């Protein structure tokens, strides 16, 4: 039987240990800041009410920072299928949108790692109220009034919720009024116009609920005219125009409406 000296064994163990330690571990994800910014907008619209401003969960939804699916996800490959299995989630997001949300959540994970004691939402009060008032006067005053529908809004919502509300008013949320429904008018050459609240529309059909509450569905064709009146059309348009400075200026102005 061949004997191995303790010295030889120790040297061999040291060489193997060093070799193992030299192997690269799992790399930290590279965050696409532009995609993460797009993902943040989607998150604010569809996810924040249940998962919270920090994505750390609420009574309505789990902590996404500690989600194994989020941590292992690559470009939405795991997150997308997971969303489609959940009935109470928006399941018609495109693959590109899911990938953007994944980038935003990974960004949140990285920020949490850097600051493990974070318990409060990020500070969004970094803008100038006067600049926000000017922007409001030029872009928003046609539909909203500081002394009318927005009177006292600075007392009703915290700054983060205020930002969410003006960016994505359709998302509703706790304490917010129910979002207004889009209205649609369907007119065919063989009948009178039918008007009601829009239920669903795609390339093939349009469905609505009329004034009596009856659900009606119509097949779309060249002979069918569909006119949709979206109460949030102006907000949707502004989403493509807002800069970060604009958003923070508006928030700074809205909190003064007490």
C-alpha positions as CSV (number, residue, x, y, z in Angstrom):
1,X,0.0,0.0,0.0
2,X,1.4,3.3,-1.0
3,X,1.6,5.9,1.8
4,X,1.1,9.6,1.2
5,X,2.9,12.0,3.5
6,X,0.9,14.7,5.3
7,X,3.1,17.3,3.6
8,X,2.3,16.0,0.1
9,X,-1.4,15.8,1.0
10,X,-1.5,19.4,2.3
11,X,0.3,20.8,-0.7
12,X,-2.1,19.0,-3.1
13,X,-5.2,20.2,-1.1
14,X,-3.8,23.8,-1.2
15,X,-3.3,23.7,-5.0
16,X,-6.9,22.3,-5.5
17,X,-8.4,24.8,-3.2
18,X,-6.7,27.7,-4.9
19,X,-7.8,26.4,-8.3
20,X,-11.4,26.2,-7.1
21,X,-11.4,29.6,-5.6
22,X,-10.0,31.0,-8.8
23,X,-13.0,29.8,-10.8
24,X,-15.4,32.6,-11.7
25,X,-18.6,32.7,-9.7
26,X,-22.0,33.8,-11.1
27,X,-21.7,37.2,-12.6
28,X,-24.0,40.1,-11.5
29,X,-26.5,41.0,-14.1
30,X,-25.8,43.8,-16.5
31,X,-28.7,46.3,-16.3
32,X,-29.9,48.0,-19.5
33,X,-30.9,51.3,-18.0
34,X,-33.0,52.3,-21.0
35,X,-35.0,49.0,-20.9
36,X,-35.3,49.3,-17.1
37,X,-36.8,52.8,-17.5
38,X,-39.4,51.4,-19.9
39,X,-40.0,48.6,-17.5
40,X,-40.6,51.0,-14.7
41,X,-43.4,52.7,-16.6
42,X,-45.1,49.4,-17.2
43,X,-44.6,48.4,-13.6
44,X,-46.1,51.6,-12.4
45,X,-49.1,51.0,-14.6
46,X,-49.9,47.4,-13.9
47,X,-47.9,46.1,-10.9
48,X,-47.3,48.8,-8.2
49,X,-50.7,48.5,-6.5
50,X,-50.1,44.9,-5.5
51,X,-46.3,44.7,-5.3
52,X,-45.6,48.2,-3.9
53,X,-43.4,51.1,-5.0
54,X,-40.2,49.2,-4.0
55,X,-41.4,45.9,-5.5
56,X,-41.1,44.5,-1.9
57,X,-44.7,43.4,-1.8
58,X,-47.9,44.4,0.0
59,X,-50.9,42.6,1.5
60,X,-52.1,42.1,-2.1
61,X,-48.9,40.8,-3.7
62,X,-45.6,39.1,-2.8
63,X,-42.1,40.5,-2.6
64,X,-40.6,40.5,-6.1
65,X,-37.1,41.3,-4.8
66,X,-36.8,37.8,-3.3
67,X,-38.7,36.1,-6.1
68,X,-36.7,33.1,-7.4
69,X,-38.4,33.6,-10.8
70,X,-37.1,37.2,-11.0
71,X,-33.6,36.3,-9.8
72,X,-33.2,33.5,-12.3
73,X,-35.0,35.3,-15.2
74,X,-33.1,36.1,-18.4
75,X,-34.8,38.6,-20.7
76,X,-38.2,37.6,-19.6
77,X,-37.8,33.9,-20.4
78,X,-39.1,32.8,-17.0
79,X,-41.1,35.8,-16.0
80,X,-43.3,35.8,-19.1
81,X,-44.6,32.2,-18.7
82,X,-45.1,32.8,-15.0
83,X,-47.3,35.9,-15.7
84,X,-49.4,33.9,-18.2
85,X,-50.2,31.3,-15.5
86,X,-51.7,33.9,-13.1
87,X,-55.3,34.8,-13.8
88,X,-55.2,38.1,-11.9
89,X,-52.2,39.5,-13.8
90,X,-52.0,41.2,-17.2
91,X,-51.2,38.4,-19.5
92,X,-51.2,40.1,-22.9
93,X,-47.9,41.9,-22.4
94,X,-45.5,41.5,-25.4
95,X,-42.2,39.6,-24.9
96,X,-40.4,43.0,-25.2
97,X,-42.5,44.5,-22.4
98,X,-41.8,41.5,-20.2
99,X,-38.1,41.8,-20.9
100,X,-38.2,45.5,-19.9
101,X,-40.0,44.7,-16.6
102,X,-37.4,42.0,-16.0
103,X,-34.7,44.7,-16.4
104,X,-36.5,47.0,-14.0
105,X,-36.9,44.3,-11.4
106,X,-33.2,43.4,-11.6
107,X,-32.4,47.0,-11.2
108,X,-34.5,47.1,-8.0
109,X,-32.7,44.0,-6.8
110,X,-29.4,45.7,-7.3
111,X,-30.5,48.8,-5.5
112,X,-31.8,46.7,-2.6
113,X,-28.5,44.9,-2.4
114,X,-26.7,48.3,-2.1
115,X,-29.1,49.5,0.6
116,X,-30.5,46.6,2.5
117,X,-32.3,48.9,5.0
118,X,-34.4,50.7,2.4
119,X,-37.9,50.9,3.8
120,X,-39.2,54.0,2.2
121,X,-40.0,54.8,-1.5
122,X,-37.5,56.8,-3.5
123,X,-37.7,60.6,-3.2
124,X,-39.6,62.0,-6.1
125,X,-39.8,65.5,-4.8
126,X,-36.8,66.8,-6.7
127,X,-38.5,69.1,-9.1
128,X,-39.5,72.8,-9.1
129,X,-43.1,73.6,-8.3
130,X,-43.2,76.8,-10.5
131,X,-41.9,74.9,-13.5
132,X,-44.5,72.2,-12.8
133,X,-47.2,74.8,-12.6
134,X,-46.2,76.2,-16.0
135,X,-46.2,72.8,-17.6
136,X,-49.6,72.1,-16.1
137,X,-51.0,75.3,-17.4
138,X,-49.9,74.5,-21.0
139,X,-50.6,70.8,-21.1
140,X,-53.2,69.9,-18.5
141,X,-55.4,72.9,-17.7
142,X,-57.7,72.1,-20.6
143,X,-59.1,69.1,-18.7
144,X,-58.1,69.7,-15.0
145,X,-58.4,72.5,-12.6
146,X,-56.4,73.1,-9.4
147,X,-59.5,74.6,-7.8
148,X,-61.8,72.0,-9.2
149,X,-61.2,68.3,-9.7
150,X,-57.6,68.5,-8.3
151,X,-58.5,70.7,-5.2
152,X,-56.7,69.2,-2.2
153,X,-55.1,66.4,-4.1
154,X,-51.8,67.1,-2.4
155,X,-53.4,66.1,0.9
156,X,-55.0,62.9,-0.4
157,X,-52.0,61.2,-1.9
158,X,-48.3,60.8,-1.0
159,X,-45.8,62.0,-3.7
160,X,-45.1,58.6,-5.1
161,X,-48.8,57.9,-5.5
162,X,-49.3,61.3,-7.0
163,X,-46.7,60.5,-9.6
164,X,-48.4,57.2,-10.4
165,X,-51.8,58.8,-10.6
166,X,-51.0,61.5,-13.1
167,X,-48.8,59.1,-15.2
168,X,-51.3,56.2,-15.2
169,X,-54.7,57.4,-14.0
170,X,-56.4,54.3,-15.4
171,X,-54.5,52.1,-12.8
172,X,-56.7,53.3,-9.9
173,X,-55.4,52.0,-6.6
174,X,-56.4,52.2,-3.0
175,X,-58.3,55.4,-2.2
176,X,-58.5,56.5,-5.9
177,X,-61.7,56.9,-7.8
178,X,-62.6,54.1,-10.1
179,X,-61.0,54.6,-13.5
180,X,-63.4,55.9,-16.2
181,X,-64.2,53.4,-19.0
182,X,-63.7,54.1,-22.7
183,X,-66.8,54.6,-24.7
184,X,-67.3,53.2,-28.2
185,X,-69.8,53.8,-31.0
186,X,-70.3,51.0,-33.5
187,X,-72.1,51.8,-36.7
188,X,-72.8,49.5,-39.6
189,X,-74.4,50.2,-42.9
190,X,-77.4,48.0,-42.0
191,X,-78.3,49.6,-38.6
192,X,-78.3,52.5,-36.2
193,X,-75.2,53.4,-34.1
194,X,-74.8,51.4,-31.0
195,X,-73.1,53.2,-28.1
196,X,-71.7,51.8,-24.8
197,X,-68.8,51.2,-22.6
198,X,-66.0,49.4,-24.3
199,X,-65.4,45.9,-23.1
200,X,-62.9,44.6,-25.6
201,X,-61.6,45.4,-29.1
202,X,-59.2,43.7,-31.4
203,X,-58.7,43.3,-35.2
204,X,-61.7,41.0,-35.5
205,X,-64.4,42.0,-33.0
206,X,-65.5,44.8,-30.8
207,X,-67.7,44.3,-27.7
208,X,-69.5,46.8,-25.4
209,X,-72.0,47.1,-22.7
210,X,-74.9,49.4,-23.6
211,X,-76.9,51.8,-21.4
212,X,-79.2,48.9,-20.3
213,X,-76.2,46.8,-19.2
214,X,-76.6,44.4,-22.1
215,X,-73.3,42.9,-23.5
216,X,-73.1,43.2,-27.2
217,X,-70.4,42.0,-29.6
218,X,-69.8,42.9,-33.3
219,X,-67.7,41.5,-36.0
220,X,-65.4,44.1,-37.5
221,X,-65.6,44.5,-41.3
222,X,-65.0,47.2,-43.9
223,X,-68.7,48.1,-43.5
224,X,-68.5,48.6,-39.7
225,X,-67.3,51.9,-38.3
226,X,-65.8,51.8,-34.8
227,X,-65.2,55.1,-32.9
228,X,-63.5,54.9,-29.5
229,X,-63.5,57.8,-27.0
230,X,-60.7,57.1,-24.5
231,X,-60.9,59.5,-21.5
232,X,-57.2,59.0,-21.0
233,X,-56.0,59.6,-24.5
234,X,-54.2,62.8,-23.6
235,X,-52.4,61.1,-20.7
236,X,-51.3,58.3,-23.0
237,X,-49.9,60.8,-25.5
238,X,-48.0,62.7,-22.8
239,X,-46.3,59.5,-21.7
240,X,-44.2,59.7,-24.9
241,X,-43.4,63.4,-24.2
242,X,-42.6,63.6,-20.5
243,X,-39.0,63.9,-19.5
244,X,-37.9,62.9,-16.0
245,X,-37.6,66.7,-15.2
246,X,-41.2,67.3,-16.4
247,X,-42.5,64.5,-14.2
248,X,-40.7,65.7,-11.0
249,X,-41.7,69.3,-11.7
250,X,-45.4,68.3,-12.0
251,X,-45.2,66.2,-8.7
252,X,-43.6,69.1,-6.9
253,X,-46.5,71.3,-8.1
254,X,-49.3,68.8,-7.3
255,X,-48.2,68.4,-3.7
256,X,-48.8,72.1,-3.2
257,X,-52.5,71.7,-4.0
258,X,-53.7,71.4,-0.5
